[in-house]
Amino acid sequence: MYDIEHALDHFIYSKFINTVNSIYILKGFYDIYINDSVYSGINMLTVNNGTLKIYSIDSVVFSINYTDVCCITVYKDYQKLNFRIKPRQ
């Protein structure tokens, strides 16, 4: 079984782990490579009842049996945009 927490260690903002669920909230949005596919804009992963689900914002992007995961790699961090709005003069 692949160790997700070790692969994502530097990118995890917060994690919640109990006997049934493992929830990993990431520090930002990342491109994540799982097995042979890349998924964009991912900010959360969960493991529940042997199923790994990856999320972008609040919707499931991909779901896979946890035992079928052979590799996870994080590629790119999407930076937050910083807009400053100036009042009209």
Phi, psi and omega in degrees: 000136184282140181270095182296317184299321179293320181292328184256007190311314183283349186251357183276124175275316182208149177222145179233118183230128171225193185291338184253317187242151166229123181237127180240115177260126185272162182290339181198207178252132186227155167272126183240129179264119177236121184055254184245017184226151177249132179242130188261150173067037183273133178230000179204145175229143176227149172236120182217125179052042177078012180242128175266128176237137175246143187236147168239118189060258181231017180239145181289127179264323186204147178223136182212151175295129185302326180287345178275353181281123179249339176201147175225131178224139178259131185255302192225141177258124176274119181283147177285140178281143180240100179260134174248124182260124179261139178289152177293150178243000000 
